[in-house]
Amino acid sequence: MTEQPPITYELSTPDEAPAGGRNTKALVVAAIAVVVVLALAGGAFAVIKKLDGGGPQPHDVLPASVIAYARVDVDPSASQKIALFKLIRKFPEAADQIGIKSADQDVRKLLVEGALDEADCDLTYDKDVKPWLGSRIGVALDTKQTPLVAIQISDEKKAKAGIKALFACGDEKASVAYLDGYAIVAETQKQADAAVKAAEAKPLADNKAFAKDFDDLGEQGIASAWVNPSKLIDAFPELKDMMGSTAGTDLERLEQSGTTAVTLRADGSSLELAGLSGLTDSVAKQKAAHMGKLPADTVAALSVGGLGDQVAAQYNTILEEFSKGFAPSSDDVDTSGMSPEEKAAYQTYLENAPIGLFDPEDLIKEFENSTGLKLPADLETLFGDELTFAVGSKNLEKLPELAGPEDVAGLDVALKMTTDPAKAYDLAKRLAALAGQAGIELPTKQTADGAVIATNQGAADAIDASGGKLGDDDTFKSVMPYGDDTLYGLFVDVGTVLDKLSDANPPDDVAKDIEEAKALKAVGFSYATKGKHTVFSLRVAFSK
C-alpha cells in the first residue's frame, strides 16, 4: 500500500435533526451557529489548522451522551493559515469573491459581518461580537433529541451580553450555560444547565468510541464530524420507518459499521476529506480494484471491486422499493363522495395495483426486449469481481473537433470486466452491437479473467495488460492514498486534461478559464479497508 503523509483537518456540517415540531430557536444559534458554520461552508477551506491549538475543544465541554457532533475551528496555526491562503489565492477570482485577501485576516469578522448585514440588527462585529467570540464552535445532538451548540468565548461577562443581544435580534431569549471557556446554548435553560452538568461528569471526549475513532483517523484540524448511526435511529425511531423493507438488513449493517468519523485535512499542496467507520462483513469480502496497474498515460479512471454479488442480492429489494415509490395511494383520489361499495372497490384496487399506471417489471421486460440485455444477470456480470473504466491522454486535444461517431476511435477509452470470461465476453459483444447501432464501432476482447470493450484495439490491449505503471505516477499517488488496497476508486489527472484542452486552441474566454483552473492538479477518491475499519479519502491536489 502506498502511504501518504497524514494530513488531518476536519470539516463538519451539523447533522440535521428530524422534523417533529421542536422549536430549536432557529436551531439554537441563528446568530452564531449559522454565521460561523453555514457561512463557513462557503469558504471553509480557506482556513485549515492542526488540532493542537491548545485549550479545550467543543467535545471537551459537550456531554458523552452526544450521538451526532460537528466542530469547526476558524483560527488556524500560522503555518496552516499561510499554506491555505496560498492555495486559495491560486484561484484569485474566487478568493476575491469570498473576501480572502491576506493570510492573517480575521475570518470570523468576514463571516459575522456578512451575517449581520443580512440581519435587521444594530450590531457590529468589532463592538458586539469580537470582544467575546472565540475561534471554535461545536454543534451536537444527544440521545434525548436535544440540540446543543458549544461556542468558544474569550470573556464570559461580555459573552453573556453579546449572546443576549444576538438572540434579541430574532426576538428570542437565550438559554445559555457556561463551562471551561464555552457558552453552551440549548433550546431551554434547563437543557443547557443539564448539558453542562453532564459534561462536567463525562465529556464527549471521554466517550470511548469517539476517542478511538479520532485516534485511528489521526490528528484533526479545522472541522470534524462524528455520528453514532444506530443510537441516532434509537433516538429517532421514525428514521427506521424511512428504511422501508430493507430496515432489518440496514440496521444490521449499521450495528456492524458502528460509529463514523470524518475530517477535513490539508497540507501545502492538497486538501483531503477523509473518514472511517467499522468494517462490515460484506465489505470485508470485497476484492480490491487494481487501478495502479492501468496504463501510465491514464488521465481518468473509475474502478469498483466486488459489486457483482451485491448487485444480484439487492436487485429484487431495489425493484420492490421502486414499486412502492410509485404505487398509488389513497391520498391520490378524493374518496369523500364515494359510496361504501366504491370505496371498498377502490381500496381493493390499491392493494392489488403494482405501480399505478405502469408496472416496473413491464418496463424491464421492454428494456430487455429492445436491448437484448438481461437483468439482473447482466448487471452481475458487468460489475463482477471488478469493473474498471479508463481514459487515456491520446488525442484529447481533438475533443472539440469530433464530428461524428467514427471519430471516437481516435480516443483511448476502455471498459474492463473482471469476472467469468465467457459471460463477460458475451456481454461485451452485445454492448458493442448496441453501440454499433449508433454508428460507434467498439472492438471487444476476451481476456484470461474477463473481457474488454474499447474505442480501439490499442486501448483494449493496454487496459488488459497487467504491467501498467499508473500506480508509480506521482500525480496518481498524491490523491490515491490507499494504492492497490482501494476497493472503489476515482482518479482524474486534471492538469494533463487541461493541458490537452489548451492545445486545442480554445477561444480566449475559455482559454482564460482553463489557465485559472490549472491551479488544480488532480482529484482522487478512494475507499478501502484498513484494519477493522472501512476508510475513505477524497483528495484535491494543487499545482506547485
N, C-alpha and C positions, 0 to 999 in steps of 0.2 A: 504494500500500500504506500502511495506517495503521501508523505506527511507534509502539511503546510504549517507555518508558524501560527500558533494560536493567537487569534485576534478577537477578543471578546468584549463586545459592547452591546447594549441592548436596545431593542426598540419595542415599545409597547403601545397598544391601544386598549382602552378599558373594555372589559367584557360587558356586553350589553345584557342587562337583566331582563328576563321575560316580562312582557306586559302583564299587568294584573291589577291595575287601579291603584298602585302605590305612588304616592306623591313624593318623589325623590328630590324635591326642592331644586328643580332644574338639574337634577342629579347632583345635588348637594353642593356644587360649586359653580353655578352658572358664570360666576365672575372669575373663578380661578382655574378649576379643572378644565373648563372649555378653553379658557385663554391659553393655558400652558400646554395641555395635552393635545387638544384638537388643532390648535394653531400650529403646534409643533409638527403635526403630521404633514403639513405642507412644506416644512423646511427643516425637519429634524436632523437630516444627515449633515447639516452644516455645522453641527456641534457634537463631537464624539469624545468620550473620555474613558479611561480605565476606572473601574470601581475600586479605587484605592484612595479616594479623595479625602478620607478622614471624616470622622463624625458619624452619627447614626444614619442609617438608610431607612426608607419608609417601612421595610419589612422588619425593622427593629422596634417599631412603635405600633404596629398593627398586630392583632391577636392571632394566635396559632389556628383559630377556627376558620380563618380565611380559606376559601376554596377557589377563588379566582383573583388574580392580582396583576397589576401593571404599574410600572415605575418609569420615571423619566428624570434625568439629571441634565440641567441646561448650562452647567458651568464646567466645561472640560478643563483638564490639565493643560498647561501651556503647550506641550509638545503635540498633543492631540488636536488642540484648537488650531494650531498652525497647519498641521497636516490636512485637516478637513477644510480649512479655509483655502488652502492651495487646490484641493480637489474641486470645491465648488466654483472657484474662480476659473477653472478650466471651461466653465460654461458662463461666460460673462453676462450674457443677456438674462439668463435665469437667476444669476446671483443678484443682478441689479433689481430684478422684479421682486425677489424675496427681501432685498434690503441688506444683504451681507456685504459690507464694504471693507471691514478690517478684521483681523484675527482676534483682536482684543475687545470688540464691541460687546455691549451687554445685550445678549439675545433676549433676556427677559423683557427689556424695555421695548424691543422690536415687536414682541408678541403681545404684551399687555397693552401698549398704546394702540395697536391695531384694534383690539377688542373694545377698549374704552371709547374709541372713535365711533364704533358702531352702537354703543350704548347711550342712552339718554341720561348721562350722569355727569355731574360737575366734579369729576375726579381726575387727577393726573397721576402718571406713573411716579414721577420724581417726588411728589409731595405725599401721596396717599398709599403708595404700594412699595416703592423701593426701600423705605426705611425699615421694613419688616420682612419682606419676602425673601426666602432662601432660594436655593437652586434645585431642590428635589421635590418631587410630588409622587404620591402613590395612590392608586385607585383600587379598591378591593370590594369583594362581596363575600359575606360569611355564610355559614350553614343555616342561619335564620333569615336569609334573603336580605340582610342588612347591607346597604351600600355605604361604604366608608371612603373618605378621602383624607390622606395624610399630607399636609403641606408644611414643608420646612420653613421655619421662621428664624429671624435673627434677633428679634426683640418682642417678647411676649406682650408687653403692655401696648406697644404700637400696633401689634398684630390684632389685638382684640378690637381696637378702634377701627383699624383698616378693614378687617373682615366684616365687621358690623356695617360699615359704610357700603361695602360692595354688595352685601345682601340687601341692604336698604334700596339699592338701585332697582332691584327686582321686586320690591315690596315684600321681602321675605325676612324672617327673623333667623339669625344664625344660631345653629346648635353646635357648639364647639367645646371641646375639652383639650387640654394641653399635656404633652408628655415629651420630655427629652428634646426640646427644641423643635417640636412639631405641633401644629394645630390639627386635631382630629375632628373632622367635620362629618356629621351624620344627619339623618332625617329628623331625629328628635334629640333633645338634650340627654334623655335617659339612655339612648343608644350610644351617644358619644361618650358619656361617662362610663358605661359598661364596657365599651371597647378599650378605653384606657386602662381600666381595672384588669381586664383580661390580658392585655398586652404586658402589663407590669408583671403578671404571674407567669405568662409564657408567650413570648412574641412569635410571629411567623418565622422569624429567623431560626428559631429552635425547633420548628416542625421538621422532623427527620427527613421526610420525603422532599420537602422544599430545599433543605440544606444539601442533601445528597445530589439532587438534580443539578444545582448550580455548581457544586464541587466538580461533578462529572463534566459539565459543559465548559467549565473553565472560568477565568476571570471575566468580570462583567463591565459594562460601560454605561453609555448614556441612557439606555432604556432596556427594560426586560418585561417579560410576561410569564406567568405561571398559572396553571389551572389543574384542578383535580376533577376530571370529567364525570367519574362515577358519583362522586359526592355532589357535584353540581346537579346531576339528574335526581339524586335523592332529595335535594333541596327544592327542586322544581320538577315535580312528577309529570307536569304537562309536557316536558321535553320527551318523555318516554312515549307518549301518545303520538308525537310527531314522527317517530321512527317507523310507525306502521307495522307491517308484518315482519319486518327484519329486526324488531326490537330485541328479541331474545339473542340473536347472533351478535347484534351490535353491542349489547350490554356485556356479553361475554368477552368481546374483543376489547371493550373499554376497561374491563376489570384486568385483563392481561396487560394492556398497554400502560395502565397506571396513570401517573401524572405526566404533564407535558411542560417543558420549559423552553423559552425562546429568547434569543438575544440578538442585538444588532451590534456588529463589531467592525473595526476599521484599523487600517494601518495607513502609511503614507501613500499607498498606491491602489487600495481596494476597499470596498465595503462588503460586508457579509451579513446576511440574516441567517442565523443558524439555530437549530433546535434539536431536542431529543425527547423521546418517550420510551416506554417499556417495549420490549421485544415480544411480539405475538407469535403464536405457533405458525400461522400462515406465512408471515414474513420470513420467519426463520428457515422455512423450506424453499424459499425462492433462490433461484440461481442468479449469479452476478452477470451484468451486462459486460461486454468487453470493448468499450469504446476506445481504450488505449491502443487497440490493435487495428484501428481504422487507418486508411492511408494518411500520410503526413500532411497532404495538401487539403485535408477536410476542413471546410470553413463553417459547417453547420452539421450537427448530428443530434439525433434523438434515439435513445435506446432504452428499452424496458425489458426486464428479465422475469421469467416465470409467471406471466399473467394468464397463460392459456388455460390452466386448470381452474383458476379463479373465475375467468370469463364464463366457462362452461357451467360452473357451480352456481353462479349468481344470475345466469341468464333468465331463468323462469321467474325468479324473485323480482328482477328488474321489470320484466314484462307485466307481472301482476301489479306492481306499484304503478306502472304506467297506465294500466287499465283503470285502476282506482282513481287516478288523477283526472280521467276524462269521463268517468261513469256519471250518468245522470243523477241528479239529486232532487229530493222533494222540494228543495228551495227553488228549483228551476221553473216550476209551474205553480200558479196560484190555484190552489185546490179549494178555496173558500166557497166557490159556487157549485162545487161538485156534490152529487148525491152520495150517500154512503157506499152504494154499489160502485159508482165511478171512482171514488177514492180507493176502494179496495182493489179495483182493476188496475188503477194507476200504480198502486204500491206493488202489485204483483209484477207489473212491467219493470219497475225499478229494480226489483230483486233479481230479475232474470236478464235484464238488458246488460250485455257485456261492457259496452262503452258508448252508449248513446247512439249516435248516428253511424258509427263505424266500429269495427272490431279490430284490435291491433293484430290479431293473428291473420286476418284477411289482408291487412296491409303488408305483413311479412311475406305471405304467400305471393302477393302481387309483385313484391320486390324480388323474390326468388325467381319467379317466372320470367321477369324482364331482364335479369342479370345473369341467371344461371348459377348464382351463389346459394349456398345452403347454410341456414342459421339454426343453432349456434355452432355447428360443426366447423364451418369455415373460419369463424372468429377464433375458435380454439386453435385451429391450425395456424392462423395468421399470427397470433401472439405467442403460441407455443412456449418453448423454453426461453426464447429471446427474440425480440423484434428490433431491428436496427434500421434507421433511415439516415442517409448521409448525403451531403452535397459537397462536391469538390470545387476548387477555385478556378478551374479551367473555363475560360470564355465567359466568366461572369460579367466582364465589361461589355459583353454583347447583349446583355439582357434587354436594354432599351431598343435593340434593333430586331428582336424576334418578330417575324412577320407571320408565322403560321406554325401549325403542329409539327411540321417536318423539321423546324429549326431546333426543337427540343433536343434532338440527338447531339447537338454540339455542346450540351452541358453534361457534367458528370453528376448524375443523380441516381441513387440506387437504394433498393429496399431488400434487406436480407432477413429471411425467416429461418430460425434455428429450431427445427422440430423434425418430425418424421419426414424424411426426404421425399418419399413418393407422394404423400399428401401435400407437402409444401409445393412441389413442382407442379402438381395438378392444379393447385390454386393459382400459382404464378401464371400458368398458361391461360387460365380463364380470365384473370385480371388483365393480362396483356391483350387478350381478344377484345375485352370491353374497351380498352384504350384505343385499339385499332379501329373500332367503330367511329371514333372521334378523329381519326387520321393520325394518331400518335403511335409510332412503331416502337415497341419496347422489347428488347431481347430478354430472354429468360434463360436460366441455367440451373440445373440440378447440381447440388453440392453434396459432399460427404455427410453433412449434418443438416441439410435443409434445402433451400432454394433461394435464388436471387432473381429480381426483376429490376431492370435498369434502363436508362435512356440510351445507352450504347454498350457495346460489348466490353470496351475497356473499363468502364465503370463497374460493370458486373464482375469482371475478373479481379479488379482491385479490391472490392469490398469482400470478396471471397478469400483473398489471400490472408494468411494468418500472421504475416510479418510486418503489418503496418506499424508506423512509428509515431502516430499521433500522441501516444502516451509519453513520448520523450520531449514533446514540444513544450517550451517554457510557457507559452500563452495558454495552452491547454491546462498545464499543471497549476497555473495561477488561479484558475477558477473551478477546478475539479479536485478538491482535496482528498477524496476517497479513492481515486485512481481505479484500479481493477476490482475493488470491492463494491463499486457502485452497482446498485440494483436497478435504479431508474436514473437516467442522466440526460441532460440537455446542454449542448455546448454551441456557442456562436462566436466565431472569431470576427468580431465587429470591425476591428481595424483593417483586416485584409479585405473584407467585403466593401468597406468604404473606399479603400484604395482602388479596388476594381471599378467601382462606380465612378470614381473620379476620372479614371482612364477613359470613360465613355464620353467625355467632353459634354457634361450636362449644362443646362442653361445657368446663367450667372447666379440667379437666386437659389437654385438647387445646389450649385457648387458651394455657395456660402454656407448653406445648412450642413452640407457634408463635411466641410472643413471644421466647423464648430463641433460636430458630432465625433470627429476623430479624437476628441479627448477620451472617448470610450475605447477600450482595448478589447475586452471580451466579456461575455456573460456566461455563467455556468450554473446549472442546478444539478445537485447530486443527492441521492437518497441511498442510504446504506445501513448495514448493521455493524455495531461496534460493541463488543462485549454483550451485555444484557440489554442494550438499547438499540432502537432504531434512531438514526441521526439524519439530519438533512442540512444542506448548505446551499444558499443562493448567493452567489458572489458576482460582483461587478468590478472588473479591473480597469484601471485608467492608464492611459499612456504616460510615460515619464515626463 
